[in-house]
Amino acid sequence: MAEGDTPTRRRKAAEAGHGGAKRAKTQTSKARTRAAPAQKQAEHAAAAGSTGSAGTDRTPAGSEAEREERYGLTAEPPEFCEGETAEAAEEPHPGLALDRVGKAALAQMTNGVTPYGVSSKVLTWWIHAAGSPGKQVELAERAARAWSRFFGFAAHAARGEAADPCIEPMEHDHRFDDPSWNTWPYNVMQQGFLLTQDWWYRATNDVDGLDRHDEQVVSFLTRQMLDTVSPTNFLWTNPRVSARTREEGGRNLMRGAQHFAEDLERLRDGRPPVGAEDFVPGRDVATTEGRVVHRTHLMELIQYTPKTETVAAEPLLVVPAWIMKYYILDLSPHNSLIGHLVEQGFTVFAMSWRNPTAEDADLGMEDYAAAVEEALDAVRAIVPERKVHGVGYCLGGTLLTAKAAQMARDGDDRLASLTLFATQTDFSEPGELGLFISESEVSFLEHRMRERGYLDRHEMAGAFQLLRSNDLIWSRYIQEYLLGEREEMFDLMAWNADSTRMPYRMHSEYLRRLFLENQLSNGKFELRGGPVAVSNIHAPMFCVSTTRDHIAPWQSVYKLHLLSDADVTFVLTSGGHNAGIVSEPGHEGRKYQIRCTKEGERYLSPATWRTQAESREGSWWPALTEWLRSHSSGESAPPEMGAQDYQPQEDAPGTYVFQR
């Protein structure tokens, strides 16, 4: 990409043809408007001189045509105009630099979460709630009934009598599963907290006139604040912690204090959490044998050593998300998807993204898409005259889909199929992650990223932890700091701690173009100078989503059916965003549903799909290998490692995976 070349500049250049015409037309209109008073005076003078029999030819005063010209009613509303304006944009006022500096400093204190957008939504909720007396009456009546039941329950509990609880925890809330919460006085604390939580949920939802997204944001915020004061989080209100403290004479709290001090020191020094050092890439994880065959500034391409005498004719190219290390798909030997595919007779290539620094601030979506192009060129050189099965994970799948759409638009048919893991192509309903994404939040983050050139990995990790605060924050706090028990580290947790940064420009484009504007689903996402459309892709697709994905909800992932005109085999498996994908054969408790929607087949809603899709027990990995083999052209001898222009270099996992 040429220096200084940006998608915005390319878009403006592409629009220059009709933009220039529009500017000329606008300028002519403005000149005509400025000349209108003199012209009108001449017309009125001429009309006055010919008053009499010719008076009927004069435009009546106050006519529609005169009013339109006088008041500019023929002009297009500027807020709905597209393209360039007639006059050149003014240079930003120097005082705006104060905004950038001030907001960047504030973002550092708030860990990147904007207080402005949050405050505006809380204020909007308060105004609507204050203006809804009917809602206030409903909440008052609900509170009166709830607390009446609560005091009755508390009276029975204090006397040691059995009483039916006023409210049960939600299905996903396991904080009160321990039987000791059913004993006095902890049962009273539990019921009081759950009733309060339920009341605030009612208060922040179904408010007349309030946007649903605003309701969800305010409801989320109140839930986060209530979670901080849950009785599970304190020494004397948590029966399990109280009992452990009495048994050990407070030694658990001493261990917890040591754990807290150690974690704080590691966080300050930028070191991974305790135990992560036992999972080193190349030694404990990412151990599938292979070689780096191509390296650019942005990525390394790894070719894996074949394990079978023959392989499927078409190779696989794995495109991981750039916000994670690639070895989520090559964890321990027993749960490595890449290793499983190699053992099943596939030639596998995987991209390993570089961890960007401040020098990479100007890398954008076009650069990452170009890296996929380079990887595809290398795979085709090593395995010539064969199409390639593209495999994308999370945002890597979104990027791969956009790239495939661009290739289809340009007549490039090198892809044999697309396999997408937890990948969204329509961002209109992104789930809880969408609560953080707004113009206010994106602008706030941009000020923070502009200062450093990237988004820090700790800020991303904090946002994801908030989505599941009970599981990822408070449960760990109780386990390690109150009970004094270190949670045992395992490969997936160690990988999750090995996070990466994101370049300023790329992350800004990703948030704006995908989340805020949803360009990929509406045909406005541009690659190589023009928009792309998912509907142009005719290669068959294998799409995997998970039932408990809080980052890419399966109903959102399912919207691929609305965008694609190809055959889509959709798999819905148990588990979360990562654990559901790392689902090796033999993993206990796994099950999934699968169904293929053929090209031209009528659309099924997600609920209807679940009733018609086949249910299977176990891992979905064998279904993937079977599907890939069915879309391969046969068997061939394994290819050589590398090619003339792609000589093998370091052993897998390469060098970029070690960057921190």
Disulfide bonds with the S-S distance in Angstrom:
none
